[in-house]
Amino acid sequence: MQAGDGWGPEAACAPTAGVRTVHGLAPRTMVRWVAEEGLGLDVCSAGELELAVTSGFPPDRIVLHGNAKSPRDIETALRLGVGRIVIDSPSEIARLAAAVGPRGRQKVLVRVVPGVSAGGHEKIRTGTDGQKFGLSLTDGTAQHAIARILTQPQLHLVGLHCHIGSQITSVKPYVVALRRVVGLMARIRDTHGLVLPELDMGGGHGIAYRPGEPALDLTALARGLRTELAASCAAGSLPVPRLTVEPGRAVAGPAGGALYRVLAVKSTGDQVFVAVDGGMSDNPRPALYGVRYAPRLVGRHSTVGARTATVVGRHCEAGDILAADVELPGDIRPGDLLAVPVAGAYQLSMASGYNMVGRPPVVAVDGGRARLLVRRETLDDLRSRDVGE
């Protein structure tokens, strides 16, 4: 997926816009694809919400979440008629009720922290106490928030939300979390006489970024959740709620690839550094939490044996490393193209303007045909935001 000529990194990738998730820069075309599949979206900002709705996505199939919703986020969600808002902290309850107003009513979910540790790195584990997301099940915060919500006639509590982390490759943490959350649903029924019809178990489904890495077995996950949901509801004498999951990464990640052009090759001692025309400005994930990729040479066939190299970016950071200790052809040289598979999720959506390199375009490829979805960010784009003297 070559991004074409022009200034800036030659990386083309499909950012996260899979099942029930849009994080960051999401082409309108991708939003339409999700809508055509009959799926839902979750968003975490007014910007993501506006993009989805103005692209024609039905707002009643959108969930707004986030641990720190701004007044603009809430106002936009109510104005556009978002289907669900996930309450993440006690302070949101009165604020959201006031924004809805005396004559309105908004469907809400409560994000519950079930006390389950899961995820590929400590920075993406969200199912335990002591991190910024959700309301704790173990200390009673979730139960207290639910009681407060039920005193607000403007808020219609329809279910619970639970997201335990990202890059999870085992079914067991999901099953344990589901059992605990259904237990809370039974206590809500017993305490408040309310049977909740919806349960959102989040996502975080792990995918393989390199050959041989483990990935979550989605069929096993579906079987495990379905079995546990039926058993837990039967034990609590509850009707089975509508179950929602959010496999955004599992859909979008493998569907996208990033393309870089080699700018320099340098040997330092026994190390070989291959520098490319992008880096942490278009993919900060390796620097943030050690994600490892498997770049490969594309565009020409090399008959030279492989050597170990480290692919680095062009930015002013020693930690600007895209892929450490990978095997590349021994004749890798400036001008070559490197493709990075499995780049469709949480990459370009996290891009920055570091060093004013500019964000890359997004190109869709289908049946050998390429179509530009988002154009390359140019110097003129960056300059137009600078309104100083």
Phi, psi and omega in degrees: 000070181292137187277353178096179182279162177133173183283141176110175183296143179267054179253132176237123179212159177263109181290171187300116173201058183260209182296118174057033174205131172223110180241111174089216185291109183236112179302143180301326179299319180294322176299318179295322177300316180298317179297318181297332179280355180077021183266174175252174177229147162243145184229160181228020176201162175297325180298312178297321181294314179300317180299316182296312185290319179290345174273000177098008180284134181297121183296334180289350176257019181244140175245130174260126177229185180133146183277347182215076182283129180279163174306323179294321177302311183292316180299317180295317180298317180289321180295321183271352177078045181298146186292315182221146170239129181269118178279125188247345181208155181300327183294340180287337191297302181293323181296316180292318180300318179295321180292326178295320178090165188293336184257003182253173176207129183239131175287134182226155169243159174246127178278119184254135173264112189272358182077040180239126180266120180202151179132156186283349182201150183300334181281351179235026174258120188234011183261003182245161175292160178090011173233173197281346188265145165076183183238129190291136174279326188284327182261004176087000181299319181296315181297319180295318179296320179298318178299320179293319179301320183290350174270355182257106182295341179285345183250128180251101180285117183246350181177184180243152178237142180213125177226116191261354179152188181230158182057047178269129184246005180241143179285328189306314180301324178294319181295316179297315180298317180299317181301318181290322181289321176296325174300321176294321178299323177293321179292325176297318177299315182291323184277319189244356181070022183248124175260115183278131185270355186228146175218121179251115182264015173067200184226238182082019184292119186290142176235162180271118177272340178225155179303136178090349179285151178287154175221154179290131176280104185292328176294317178294322177298312180300317180294316181294317179294318181297317181294314182292322180298315179297317182292316182293321179292322178295319180296327180263007182054045179249145168292149181288123181283167173289122184261130178240140173232164187232072183275049184300309181299320182297333179271309188279326185303301181293345183280348185241150174226151177252142182238127180235151173257135179286129179257328183204150173232127186220135175258129178231106186064235179261013180252145175244125179250128176249110184263134184241174188271026174218219178138219187290348175287330177252349176207089180276000188298318177300321180287327183285312183212038165066026178295140181244135181243173180231077180294154179216152178288134176228161176095342174205157179259128179253137177257004181274144180297160183281156172220157181280131181218163175242123180271122184239160177270185185258011188266166187277056179214133174294335179275006179280074183240125179271324181202114182266140172054058177248158180269121177229158179304144182294343179258023177304137188210162177304140183099339177294159176251136174245131175255137178245107180290165175058053182243018187275353183231138174054044174234278180298332178295341178257010185295154181230178177260025184304131181059014180052039177287329181091141181279148184283168176281170173242126184237130175265136179235128181211122177060035180082002179249138182248144179219130180285126177258316177228125184285162177297141174285131186251171175300324178297321177300313181293321182291327185291339178278344183272105184255010178285173181285000000 
